[in-house]
Amino acid sequence: MLLEIVMMFAVAQAFLDEADFASYQRQMAIDFVKRSSEMTQCPHRGCDGYVGFSKRRRTVKCCEGHRFCFACGQDAHAPVSCAEAKAWRAYEDSLKV
């Protein structure tokens, strides 16, 4: 499989112009992250940062400095669980009438 990926990459580089090849590289990276359970893209709008899974903590920081929960993708909410943070956000939203 790795050889197939390397070959596709080499063929794309040989036949695409620079802008199209850059777009191809970006799409390949996005596809890789989507398939990986140990990586995720930063959920902040407009951020292209990626983060690897951390066994030590759920709160992670992308290369642009955005902190978020790796498990649920929401803003960092440690030490409360994802479910507790979701319930709190729902409660806050209910007060905004």
DSSP file (Angstrom, degrees, kcal/mol; ACC not computed):
  #  RESIDUE AA STRUCTURE BP1 BP2  ACC     N-H-->O    O-->H-N    N-H-->O    O-->H-N    TCO  KAPPA ALPHA  PHI   PSI    X-CA   Y-CA   Z-CA
    1    1 A M     >        0   0    0      0, 0.0     4,-2.1     0, 0.0     5,-0.2   0.000 360.0 360.0 360.0 -42.8    0.0    0.0    0.0
    2    2 A L  H  >  +     0   0    0      1,-0.2     4,-2.5     2,-0.2     5,-0.2   0.907 360.0  52.4 -61.5 -40.6    2.8    2.4    0.9
    3    3 A L  H  > S+     0   0    0      1,-0.2     4,-2.6     2,-0.2    -1,-0.2   0.899 107.4  52.6 -61.9 -39.6    4.4    1.8   -2.5
    4    4 A E  H  > S+     0   0    0      2,-0.2     4,-2.6     1,-0.2    -1,-0.2   0.906 110.2  48.1 -61.5 -41.8    1.1    2.6   -4.2
    5    5 A I  H  X S+     0   0    0     -4,-2.1     4,-2.3     2,-0.2    -2,-0.2   0.920 111.9  49.1 -65.5 -44.1    0.9    5.9   -2.4
    6    6 A V  H  X S+     0   0    0     -4,-2.5     4,-2.4     1,-0.2    -2,-0.2   0.910 112.4  48.5 -62.5 -42.1    4.5    6.8   -3.2
    7    7 A M  H  X S+     0   0    0     -4,-2.6     4,-2.7     2,-0.2     5,-0.2   0.923 110.9  49.4 -65.2 -44.3    3.9    6.0   -6.9
    8    8 A M  H  X S+     0   0    0     -4,-2.6     4,-2.6     1,-0.2    -1,-0.2   0.904 111.8  50.6 -60.0 -40.3    0.7    8.0   -7.0
    9    9 A F  H  X S+     0   0    0     -4,-2.3     4,-2.4     2,-0.2    -2,-0.2   0.919 111.3  47.2 -62.9 -45.4    2.5   10.9   -5.4
   10   10 A A  H  X S+     0   0    0     -4,-2.4     4,-1.9     2,-0.2    -2,-0.2   0.901 113.1  48.4 -65.3 -41.5    5.4   10.7   -7.9
   11   11 A V  H  X S+     0   0    0     -4,-2.7     4,-1.9     2,-0.2     5,-0.2   0.929 111.8  49.5 -64.5 -44.9    3.0   10.5  -10.9
   12   12 A A  H  X S+     0   0    0     -4,-2.6     4,-2.3     1,-0.2    -2,-0.2   0.918 110.9  50.0 -60.2 -43.2    1.0   13.5   -9.6
   13   13 A Q  H  < S+     0   0    0     -4,-2.4    -1,-0.2     1,-0.2    -2,-0.2   0.862 111.1  50.1 -64.2 -35.0    4.1   15.5   -9.2
   14   14 A A  H  < S+     0   0    0     -4,-1.9    -1,-0.2     1,-0.2    -2,-0.2   0.836 121.4  30.8 -72.4 -32.9    5.3   14.7  -12.7
   15   15 A F  H  < S+     0   0    0     -4,-1.9     2,-0.3    -5,-0.1    -2,-0.2   0.620 103.9  77.5-106.4 -14.9    2.1   15.6  -14.4
   16   16 A L  S  < S-     0   0    0     -4,-2.3     2,-0.0    -5,-0.2     0, 0.0  -0.699  76.7-118.7 -98.5 149.4    0.5   18.4  -12.4
   17   17 A D     >  -     0   0    0     -2,-0.3     4,-2.7     1,-0.1     5,-0.2  -0.291  41.9 -93.0 -74.2 172.9    1.6   22.0  -12.4
   18   18 A E  H  > S+     0   0    0      1,-0.2     4,-2.1     2,-0.2     5,-0.2   0.880 123.7  46.7 -58.5 -44.8    2.8   23.5   -9.1
   19   19 A A  H  > S+     0   0    0      2,-0.2     4,-1.9     1,-0.2    -1,-0.2   0.915 114.9  46.1 -66.5 -43.3   -0.5   24.9   -7.9
   20   20 A D  H  > S+     0   0    0      1,-0.2     4,-2.3     2,-0.2    -2,-0.2   0.874 111.8  52.1 -67.6 -36.3   -2.4   21.7   -8.7
   21   21 A F  H  X S+     0   0    0     -4,-2.7     4,-2.6     2,-0.2    -2,-0.2   0.895 107.9  51.6 -67.3 -38.5    0.2   19.6   -7.0
   22   22 A A  H  X S+     0   0    0     -4,-2.1     4,-2.1    -5,-0.2    -2,-0.2   0.902 110.8  48.7 -62.5 -40.5    0.0   21.7   -3.9
   23   23 A S  H  X S+     0   0    0     -4,-1.9     4,-2.3     2,-0.2    -2,-0.2   0.901 110.5  51.2 -64.2 -41.4   -3.7   21.2   -3.9
   24   24 A Y  H  X S+     0   0    0     -4,-2.3     4,-2.4     2,-0.2    -2,-0.2   0.913 109.2  50.5 -61.2 -44.7   -3.2   17.4   -4.4
   25   25 A Q  H  X S+     0   0    0     -4,-2.6     4,-2.2     1,-0.2    -2,-0.2   0.914 110.4  49.4 -60.9 -43.5   -0.8   17.3   -1.4
   26   26 A R  H  X S+     0   0    0     -4,-2.1     4,-2.3     1,-0.2    -1,-0.2   0.917 111.4  48.7 -63.6 -43.2   -3.2   19.2    0.8
   27   27 A Q  H  X S+     0   0    0     -4,-2.3     4,-2.6     1,-0.2    -1,-0.2   0.881 109.5  52.6 -65.5 -37.7   -6.0   16.8   -0.1
   28   28 A M  H  X S+     0   0    0     -4,-2.4     4,-2.3     2,-0.2    -1,-0.2   0.903 109.9  48.8 -63.4 -40.7   -3.8   13.8    0.5
   29   29 A A  H  X S+     0   0    0     -4,-2.2     4,-2.3     2,-0.2    -2,-0.2   0.918 111.7  48.7 -65.3 -43.1   -3.0   15.1    4.0
   30   30 A I  H  X S+     0   0    0     -4,-2.3     4,-2.4     1,-0.2    -2,-0.2   0.919 111.8  49.6 -61.9 -44.0   -6.7   15.7    4.8
   31   31 A D  H  X S+     0   0    0     -4,-2.6     4,-1.6     1,-0.2    -2,-0.2   0.902 109.9  51.4 -62.4 -41.8   -7.6   12.2    3.6
   32   32 A F  H  X S+     0   0    0     -4,-2.3     4,-1.0     1,-0.2    -2,-0.2   0.927 111.3  46.9 -60.7 -45.9   -4.8   10.7    5.7
   33   33 A V  H >< S+     0   0    0     -4,-2.3     3,-0.6     1,-0.2     6,-0.3   0.903 109.1  54.1 -65.1 -41.2   -6.0   12.5    8.8
   34   34 A K  H 3< S+     0   0    0     -4,-2.4    -1,-0.2     1,-0.2    -2,-0.2   0.843 111.1  46.6 -61.6 -32.9   -9.7   11.5    8.2
   35   35 A R  H 3< S+     0   0    0     -4,-1.6     2,-0.4    -5,-0.2    -1,-0.2   0.650  99.1  86.2 -82.6 -15.9   -8.6    7.8    8.0
   36   36 A S    <<  -     0   0    0     -4,-1.0     3,-0.4    -3,-0.6    -4,-0.0  -0.701  56.1-164.3 -93.5 134.4   -6.5    8.0   11.1
   37   37 A S  S    S+     0   0    0     -2,-0.4    -1,-0.1     1,-0.2    -4,-0.1   0.517  92.5  56.6 -87.3  -6.0   -7.9    7.5   14.6
   38   38 A E  S    S+     0   0    0     15,-0.1    15,-3.0    -5,-0.1     2,-0.3   0.298 104.8  52.4-109.1   8.5   -4.7    9.0   16.1
   39   39 A M  E     +A   52   0A   0     -3,-0.4     2,-0.3    -6,-0.3    13,-0.2  -0.978  57.2 179.0-139.4 153.8   -4.8   12.4   14.3
   40   40 A T  E     -A   51   0A   0     11,-2.1    11,-2.7    -2,-0.3     2,-0.3  -0.991  29.0-114.3-149.8 155.2   -7.4   15.1   13.8
   41   41 A Q  E     -A   50   0A   0     -2,-0.3     9,-0.3     9,-0.2     7,-0.1  -0.674  46.0 -95.7 -87.2 145.5   -7.6   18.5   12.1
   42   42 A C        -     0   0    0      7,-3.1     5,-0.2    -2,-0.3    -1,-0.1  -0.389  29.2-144.9 -58.4 130.4   -8.0   21.5   14.3
   43   43 A P        +     0   0    0      0, 0.0     2,-0.2     0, 0.0    -1,-0.1   0.554  63.4 113.5 -79.0  -6.2  -11.7   22.4   14.5
   44   44 A H  S >  S-     0   0    0      1,-0.1     3,-2.2     2,-0.1    22,-0.0  -0.465  81.6 -97.7 -70.8 135.3  -11.2   26.1   14.6
   45   45 A R  T 3  S+     0   0    0      1,-0.3    -1,-0.1    -2,-0.2     3,-0.1  -0.237 104.7   7.3 -55.3 128.6  -12.5   27.9   11.4
   46   46 A G  T 3  S+     0   0    0      1,-0.3     2,-0.4    -3,-0.1    -1,-0.3   0.433  95.5 128.7  82.1  -0.4   -9.8   28.5    8.9
   47   47 A C    <   -     0   0    0     -3,-2.2    -1,-0.3    -5,-0.2    -6,-0.0  -0.761  38.4-172.1 -93.5 132.1   -7.1   26.6   10.7
   48   48 A D        +     0   0    0     -2,-0.4    -1,-0.1    -3,-0.1     2,-0.1   0.197  43.9 128.8-102.3  13.7   -5.1   24.0    8.8
   49   49 A G        -     0   0    0     -8,-0.1    -7,-3.1    -7,-0.0     2,-0.3  -0.353  42.7-155.0 -73.0 151.4   -3.4   22.6   11.8
   50   50 A Y  E     -A   41   0A   0     -9,-0.3     2,-0.4    11,-0.1    13,-0.3  -0.919   4.2-159.4-124.0 151.5   -3.3   18.9   12.7
   51   51 A V  E     -A   40   0A   0    -11,-2.7   -11,-2.1    -2,-0.3     2,-0.2  -0.993  10.7-136.4-135.1 138.2   -2.8   17.3   16.0
   52   52 A G  E     -A   39   0A   0     -2,-0.4   -13,-0.3   -13,-0.2    18,-0.1  -0.596  39.0 -90.0 -88.4 155.5   -1.7   13.8   17.0
   53   53 A F        -     0   0    0    -15,-3.0     2,-0.5    -2,-0.2    -1,-0.1  -0.334  36.1-152.7 -64.3 141.3   -3.5   11.8   19.8
   54   54 A S        -     0   0    0      3,-0.3    16,-0.1     1,-0.1     3,-0.1  -0.979  11.5-165.0-119.0 122.2   -2.1   12.2   23.3
   55   55 A K  S    S+     0   0    0     -2,-0.5    -1,-0.1     1,-0.2     3,-0.1   0.746  90.0  56.2 -73.9 -22.9   -2.6    9.4   25.8
   56   56 A R  S    S+     0   0    0      1,-0.2     2,-0.3     2,-0.0    -1,-0.2   0.804 117.5  11.0 -82.0 -29.6   -1.7   11.7   28.7
   57   57 A R        -     0   0    0      1,-0.1    -3,-0.3    -3,-0.1    -1,-0.2  -0.999  49.4-144.8-152.0 151.5   -4.4   14.3   28.1
   58   58 A R  S    S+     0   0    0     -2,-0.3    12,-3.1    -3,-0.1     2,-0.5   0.799  83.4  84.2 -83.0 -31.6   -7.5   15.1   26.1
   59   59 A T  E     +B   69   0B   0     10,-0.2     2,-0.3    11,-0.1    10,-0.2  -0.620  62.0 174.7 -77.3 123.5   -6.7   18.8   25.7
   60   60 A V  E     -B   68   0B   0      8,-2.9     8,-2.1    -2,-0.5     2,-0.4  -0.805  22.2-141.3-124.8 166.1   -4.4   19.3   22.7
   61   61 A K  E     -B   67   0B   0     -2,-0.3     6,-0.2     6,-0.2   -11,-0.1  -0.996  12.7-141.4-133.0 129.3   -3.0   22.4   21.0
   62   62 A C    >   -     0   0    0      4,-2.1     3,-1.9    -2,-0.4   -11,-0.1  -0.241  38.8 -93.9 -79.2 175.5   -2.5   22.8   17.2
   63   63 A C  T 3  S+     0   0    0    -13,-0.3    -1,-0.1     1,-0.3   -12,-0.0   0.684 126.5  57.4 -66.0 -17.4    0.5   24.5   15.7
   64   64 A E  T 3  S-     0   0    0      2,-0.1    -1,-0.3     0, 0.0    -2,-0.0   0.462 121.4-106.5 -90.8  -2.2   -1.5   27.8   15.6
   65   65 A G    <   +     0   0    0     -3,-1.9     2,-0.4     1,-0.3    -2,-0.1   0.494  68.5 146.9  93.8   4.4   -2.1   27.6   19.4
   66   66 A H        -     0   0    0    -22,-0.0    -4,-2.1     9,-0.0     2,-0.4  -0.613  35.5-150.7 -75.9 128.1   -5.7   26.6   19.3
   67   67 A R  E     +B   61   0B   0     -2,-0.4     9,-0.8    -6,-0.2     2,-0.3  -0.842  28.8 149.0-101.3 135.8   -6.6   24.4   22.3
   68   68 A F  E     -BC  60  75B   0     -8,-2.1    -8,-2.9    -2,-0.4     2,-0.5  -0.969  50.6 -88.3-156.2 167.3   -9.4   21.9   22.0
   69   69 A C  E  >  -B   59   0B   0      5,-2.9     4,-2.4    -2,-0.3   -10,-0.2  -0.718  26.2-153.3 -83.9 124.3  -10.5   18.5   23.2
   70   70 A F  T  4 S+     0   0    0    -12,-3.1    -1,-0.2    -2,-0.5   -11,-0.1   0.855  92.4  53.9 -64.4 -34.4   -9.2   15.7   21.1
   71   71 A A  T  4 S+     0   0    0    -13,-0.2    -1,-0.2     1,-0.1   -12,-0.0   0.914 127.7  12.3 -69.6 -45.2  -12.1   13.4   22.0
   72   72 A C  T  4 S-     0   0    0      2,-0.1    -2,-0.2     3,-0.1    -1,-0.1   0.574  90.6-126.9-114.0 -12.1  -15.0   15.7   21.1
   73   73 A G     <  +     0   0    0     -4,-2.4    -3,-0.1     1,-0.3     2,-0.1   0.494  67.6 123.8  80.0   2.3  -13.4   18.5   19.1
   74   74 A Q  S    S-     0   0    0      1,-0.2    -5,-2.9    -5,-0.1    -1,-0.3  -0.359  75.6 -66.1 -87.1 173.2  -15.0   21.2   21.2
   75   75 A D  B    S-C   68   0B   0     -7,-0.2    -7,-0.3     1,-0.1    -1,-0.2  -0.206  74.8 -76.6 -54.0 151.1  -13.1   24.0   23.1
   76   76 A A        +     0   0    0     -9,-0.8    -1,-0.1     1,-0.1    -9,-0.1  -0.230  56.3 168.8 -52.9 135.1  -10.8   22.6   25.9
   77   77 A H    >   +     0   0    0      3,-0.1     3,-1.6    -3,-0.1    -1,-0.1   0.208  18.8 177.9-138.6  15.4  -13.0   21.7   28.9
   78   78 A A  T 3   +     0   0    0      1,-0.3     3,-0.1     7,-0.0   -21,-0.0  -0.361  60.2  31.7 -59.9 142.4  -10.7   19.8   31.2
   79   79 A P  T 3  S+     0   0    0      0, 0.0    -1,-0.3     0, 0.0     2,-0.1  -0.972 109.2  73.0 -95.7   5.6  -11.2   18.6   33.9
   80   80 A V  S <  S-     0   0    0     -3,-1.6    -3,-0.1     1,-0.1     0, 0.0  -0.446  86.0-105.8 -80.1 156.0  -14.9   17.9   33.1
   81   81 A S     >  -     0   0    0     -2,-0.1     4,-2.3     1,-0.1     5,-0.2  -0.208  29.4-106.9 -72.5 167.6  -15.9   15.1   30.8
   82   82 A C  H  > S+     0   0    0      1,-0.2     4,-2.5     2,-0.2     5,-0.2   0.899 121.6  51.8 -61.2 -41.3  -17.1   15.7   27.2
   83   83 A A  H  > S+     0   0    0      2,-0.2     4,-2.3     1,-0.2    -1,-0.2   0.905 110.1  48.0 -64.0 -41.9  -20.7   14.8   28.3
   84   84 A E  H  > S+     0   0    0      2,-0.2     4,-2.3     1,-0.2    -1,-0.2   0.901 112.1  49.3 -65.9 -40.2  -20.6   17.3   31.2
   85   85 A A  H  X S+     0   0    0     -4,-2.3     4,-2.4     2,-0.2    -2,-0.2   0.904 111.1  50.0 -64.9 -40.8  -19.2   20.1   28.9
   86   86 A K  H  X S+     0   0    0     -4,-2.5     4,-2.2     1,-0.2    -2,-0.2   0.911 111.0  49.0 -63.9 -42.6  -21.9   19.4   26.3
   87   87 A A  H  X S+     0   0    0     -4,-2.3     4,-2.2     2,-0.2    -1,-0.2   0.895 111.0  50.4 -63.7 -39.8  -24.6   19.5   29.0
   88   88 A W  H  X S+     0   0    0     -4,-2.3     4,-2.7     2,-0.2    -2,-0.2   0.909 109.8  49.7 -66.0 -41.8  -23.2   22.8   30.3
   89   89 A R  H  X S+     0   0    0     -4,-2.4     4,-2.6     2,-0.2    -1,-0.2   0.900 110.6  50.4 -63.2 -39.5  -23.2   24.3   26.8
   90   90 A A  H  X S+     0   0    0     -4,-2.2     4,-1.8     2,-0.2    -2,-0.2   0.901 110.7  49.7 -63.9 -40.2  -26.8   23.3   26.3
   91   91 A Y  H  X S+     0   0    0     -4,-2.2     4,-1.0     2,-0.2    -2,-0.2   0.933 111.1  48.7 -64.2 -45.5  -27.7   24.9   29.6
   92   92 A E  H >X S+     0   0    0     -4,-2.7     4,-0.7     1,-0.2     3,-0.6   0.906 110.4  51.6 -59.7 -42.2  -25.9   28.1   28.7
   93   93 A D  H >< S+     0   0    0     -4,-2.6     3,-0.8     1,-0.2    -1,-0.2   0.853 104.2  57.4 -63.1 -35.0  -27.7   28.1   25.3
   94   94 A S  H 3< S+     0   0    0     -4,-1.8    -1,-0.2     1,-0.2    -2,-0.2   0.757 101.9  56.2 -68.7 -23.1  -31.1   27.7   27.0
   95   95 A L  H << S+     0   0    0     -4,-1.0     2,-1.6    -3,-0.6    -1,-0.2   0.687  87.9  83.5 -80.6 -17.7  -30.4   30.9   29.0
   96   96 A K    <<        0   0    0     -3,-0.8    -1,-0.2    -4,-0.7    -4,-0.0  -0.613 360.0 360.0 -86.9  81.3  -29.9   32.9   25.8
   97   97 A V              0   0    0     -2,-1.6    -1,-0.2     0, 0.0    -2,-0.1   0.411 360.0 360.0-110.3 360.0  -33.5   33.6   25.0
